[in-house]
Amino acid sequence: QVQLVESGGGLVQDGGSLRLSCAASGSKFSFGALGWYRQAPGKQRELVATITGGGIANYAASVAGRFTISSDNAKNTVYLQMNRLKPEDTAVYYCYCRAGPFDYWGQGSQITVSS
């Protein structure tokens, strides 16, 4: 079965940086898109950033200019470099992939930004 293994979550101070990684494996289909959504307590899950196999990136307006998504297609791994983090970025971040007609989710990583 498809597995999405996340790493890189943790605690950081306001203005700091973190990098998330997500490695996808096990699909009989190519991974058409990889990225992250996030969900804060009491809030709906929202898109953070995604990237296609062709390198086309999509960012939420709230993170554009601060976060950068990149991928290693040979390893089916996606990275999210998060700079100038703010307390409002605090959430559980879920790795996401689209493979053929299916969507998959990682286990979630807690990102906490202290003020």
PAZAPA-4460 file (N, C-alpha, C; in steps of 0.05 Angstrom, whole numbers, plus 32768, in hexadecimal, padded with zeros to 4 digits):
% residues 115
    n_x    n_y    n_z   ca_x   ca_y   ca_z    c_x    c_y    c_z   seq   type   mol
   8011   7FE8   8000   8000   8000   8000   8011   8019   8000     1      Q     A
   8005   802F   7FF9   8014   8048   7FF8   801A   8052   8014     2      V     A
   8033   805B   8018   803B   8066   8031   8047   8082   802C     3      Q     A
   8040   8095   803E   804C   80AF   803E   8059   80B3   8059     4      L     A
   8074   80B6   8059   8083   80B8   8072   808D   80D4   8075     5      V     A
   8083   80E2   8089   808A   80FE   808E   80A0   8100   80A3     6      E     A
   80B0   8115   80A1   80C4   811B   80B5   80C9   8139   80B5     7      S     A
   80D4   8143   80CB   80DC   815E   80CD   80CB   8171   80DE     8      G     A
   80B5   8167   80E9   80A5   8177   80FA   80B3   817E   8114     9      G     A
   80A8   8192   8122   80B4   8199   813C   80AC   81B5   8145    10      G     A
   80BB   81BF   8158   80B6   81D8   8164   80CB   81EC   815B    11      L     A
   80C3   8204   8154   80D5   8219   814B   80CB   8234   8155    12      V     A
   80DD   8247   8158   80D5   8262   8160   80CB   8272   8149    13      Q     A
   80BB   8286   8150   80B2   829A   813C   80C9   82A4   812B    14      D     A
   80C6   82A3   8111   80DB   82AC   80FF   80EF   8296   80F7    15      G     A
   80ED   827F   8103   80FF   8269   80FD   80F8   8259   80E4    16      G     A
   8107   8244   80E0   8104   8234   80C8   8103   8216   80CF    17      S     A
   80F4   8207   80BF   80F3   81EA   80C0   80F1   81DF   80A4    18      L     A
   80F9   81C6   80A1   80F5   81B8   8087   80E6   819E   808C    19      R     A
   80D0   819B   807D   80C1   8182   807D   80C9   8171   8065    20      L     A
   80C9   8157   8069   80CE   8144   8054   80B7   812F   8054    21      S     A
   80B1   8125   803C   809D   8110   803A   80A6   80FE   8023    22      C     A
   80A9   80E4   8029   80B0   80D0   8016   8098   80BE   8010    23      A     A
   8091   80BB   7FF7   807A   80AB   7FEF   8084   8092   7FE1    24      A     A
   8075   807C   7FE6   807D   8062   7FDA   8064   8050   7FD8    25      S     A
   8066   803C   7FC7   8053   8027   7FC7   803C   8029   7FB3    26      G     A
   803B   803E   7FA3   8026   8041   7F90   802D   8035   7F75    27      S     A
   8019   8028   7F68   801D   801E   7F4D   801A   8035   7F39    28      K     A
   8011   804C   7F41   800F   8063   7F30   8025   8076   7F36    29      F     A
   802C   8087   7F22   803E   809D   7F27   8032   80B1   7F3A    30      S     A
   8043   80BE   7F49   803A   80D3   7F5C   8037   80ED   7F4D    31      F     A
   801E   80F5   7F47   8019   810C   7F37   801D   8126   7F46    32      G     A
   8019   8126   7F61   801D   813D   7F71   8024   8135   7F8D    33      A     A
   8034   8145   7F9A   803C   8141   7FB6   803B   815C   7FC4    34      L     A
   8036   815C   7FDE   8037   8175   7FED   802C   8172   8009    35      G     A
   8022   8188   8014   8018   8189   802F   7FFE   8199   8031    36      W     A
   7FED   818F   8043   7FD7   819E   804E   7FDC   81A1   806C    37      Y     A
   7FCE   81B4   8079   7FD1   81B7   8095   7FB6   81BC   80A2    38      R     A
   7FB4   81B6   80BC   7F9C   81BA   80CB   7FA3   81C3   80E7    39      Q     A
   7F99   81DB   80EE   7F9C   81E5   8109   7F83   81DF   8119    40      A     A
   7F85   81DE   8134   7F6D   81D8   8144   7F56   81EB   813E    41      P     A
   7F3F   81DF   813A   7F27   81EE   8134   7F25   81F9   8118    42      G     A
   7F38   81F3   8107   7F39   81FD   80EC   7F36   81E6   80D7    43      K     A
   7F2E   81ED   80BF   7F2C   81DA   80AA   7F48   81D4   809F    44      Q     A
   7F4C   81BC   8094   7F65   81B6   8087   7F68   81C7   806E    45      R     A
   7F80   81D2   806A   7F85   81E3   8053   7F9E   81DC   8045    46      E     A
   7F9F   81E1   802B   7FB7   81DD   801B   7FCD   81EF   8024    47      L     A
   7FE5   81E4   8026   7FFD   81F3   802B   800D   81F7   8011    48      V     A
   8015   81E1   8005   8024   81E2   7FEC   8024   81C7   7FDF    49      A     A
   8023   81C6   7FC5   8026   81AD   7FB5   8039   81B2   7F9E    50      T     A
   8043   819C   7F94   8055   819D   7F7C   804F   8185   7F6B    51      I     A
   804E   8189   7F51   8049   8174   7F3E   8063   8168   7F35    52      T     A
   8061   8151   7F26   8079   8145   7F1B   8088   8156   7F08    53      G     A
   807A   8169   7EFB   8086   817C   7EEA   8092   8194   7EF7    54      G     A
   8091   8195   7F12   809D   81AA   7F21   808C   81C3   7F25    55      G     A
   8072   81C1   7F1F   8060   81D8   7F23   8057   81D8   7F40    56      I     A
   805D   81EE   7F4E   8056   81F2   7F6A   803E   8203   7F6E    57      A     A
   802F   81FD   7F82   8017   820C   7F8A   8019   8211   7FA8    58      N     A
   8015   822B   7FB0   8018   8232   7FCC   7FFE   8240   7FD6    59      Y     A
   7FF8   823C   7FEF   7FE4   824C   7FFC   7FEE   8269   7FFE    60      A     A
   7FDC   827C   7FFB   7FE4   8298   7FFD   7FF2   829E   8018    61      A     A
   7FEA   8291   802D   7FF5   8296   8047   8012   828E   804B    62      S     A
   801C   827D   8039   8038   8273   803B   8049   827B   8024    63      V     A
   803D   8285   800E   804C   828C   7FF7   8061   82A1   7FFE    64      A     A
   807A   829D   7FF5   8090   82AF   7FFB   809F   82A7   8013    65      G     A
   8094   8295   8024   80A2   828B   803C   80A9   826D   803A    66      R     A
   8098   825E   802D   809C   8241   802A   80A4   823B   800D    67      F     A
   80B5   8226   800A   80BD   821D   7FF0   80BB   81FF   7FEF    68      T     A
   80AC   81F5   7FDB   80A9   81D8   7FD8   80BB   81CF   7FC1    69      I     A
   80C7   81B8   7FC4   80D8   81AC   7FB0   80D5   818D   7FB1    70      S     A
   80DE   8180   7F9D   80DB   8163   7F9C   80F2   8155   7F8E    71      S     A
   80F6   813C   7F96   8109   812A   7F89   80F8   8114   7F7D    72      D     A
   80F2   8116   7F63   80E0   8103   7F57   80EA   80E6   7F57    73      N     A
   8104   80E3   7F54   8110   80C9   7F54   810C   80BA   7F6E    74      A     A
   810A   80CA   7F84   8106   80BE   7F9F   80EA   80C1   7FA9    75      K     A
   80D8   80CD   7F98   80BD   80D2   7FA0   80BC   80E0   7FBC    76      N     A
   80CC   80F4   7FBF   80CF   8103   7FD8   80CA   8120   7FD3    77      T     A
   80BB   812D   7FE5   80B5   8149   7FE3   80BF   8157   7FFC    78      V     A
   80C8   8170   7FF9   80D3   817F   800F   80C4   819A   8011    79      Y     A
   80C0   81A3   8029   80B5   81BD   802E   80C7   81CD   8040    80      L     A
   80D5   81E1   8035   80E6   81F3   8044   80D4   8209   804E    81      Q     A
   80D2   820C   8069   80C1   8220   8075   80D3   8234   8083    82      M     A
   80D2   824D   8079   80E2   8263   8084   80CF   8278   8090    83      N     A
   80DA   8288   80A2   80CC   829E   80AE   80B1   8295   80B9    84      R     A
   80B2   827F   80C8   809A   8273   80D3   808D   8285   80E7    85      L     A
   8072   8284   80E8   8062   8294   80F9   8051   8282   810B    86      K     A
   8049   828D   8123   8037   827C   8134   801F   8272   8126    87      P     A
   8014   8281   8113   7FFC   8278   8105   8002   8260   80F2    88      E     A
   801B   8259   80EE   8022   8241   80DF   801F   8228   80EF    89      D     A
   801B   822B   8109   8018   8214   811B   8000   8203   8112    90      T     A
   8005   81E9   810D   7FF1   81D7   8104   7FFD   81BB   8101    91      A     A
   7FEC   81A8   80FC   7FF5   818D   80F3   7FF7   818E   80D5    92      V     A
   800E   8187   80CB   8013   8187   80AE   8011   816A   80A3    93      Y     A
   8000   8166   808F   7FFC   814C   8084   8007   814A   8068    94      Y     A
   801A   8138   8064   8024   8133   8049   800D   8127   8038    95      C     A
   800D   812F   801F   7FF8   8128   800C   8004   811E   7FF2    96      Y     A
   7FF8   810A   7FE6   8000   8103   7FCB   7FE8   80FB   7FBA    97      C     A
   7FE9   8101   7FA1   7FD6   80F7   7F8D   7FE4   80E4   7F7B    98      R     A
   7FDA   80CC   7F79   7FE6   80B7   7F68   7FCF   80AA   7F58    99      A     A
   7FCF   80AF   7F3E   7FB9   80A6   7F2D   7F9F   80B2   7F37   100      G     A
   7F8B   80A1   7F3B   7F71   80AB   7F44   7F6E   80AE   7F63   101      P     A
   7F84   80A9   7F72   7F82   80A7   7F8F   7F91   80BD   7F9D   102      F     A
   7F87   80C5   7FB5   7F94   80D7   7FC6   7F9D   80C9   7FE0   103      D     A
   7FB5   80D0   7FEA   7FC0   80C4   8002   7FCA   80D9   8015   104      Y     A
   7FCA   80D2   802F   7FD1   80E5   8044   7FE6   80D8   8057   105      W     A
   7FF9   80E9   805F   800C   80E0   8074   8000   80E1   808F   106      G     A
   8010   80DA   80A3   8006   80D8   80BE   8003   80F3   80CD   107      Q     A
   800F   8108   80C2   800E   8122   80CE   8026   8128   80DF   108      G     A
   8030   8140   80DD   8046   814A   80ED   803F   8164   80FA   109      S     A
   8044   8165   8114   803D   817E   8123   8053   8193   811F   110      Q     A
   804B   81AA   8116   805D   81C1   8115   8052   81D6   8129   111      I     A
   8063   81DE   813B   805C   81F2   814F   8070   8209   814E   112      T     A
   8065   8221   814A   8076   8239   8148   806F   824A   8161   113      V     A
   8082   824E   8172   807E   825D   818B   8082   827A   8186   114      S     A
   8073   828A   8194   8074   82A7   8191   8088   82B4   81A4   115      S     A
***
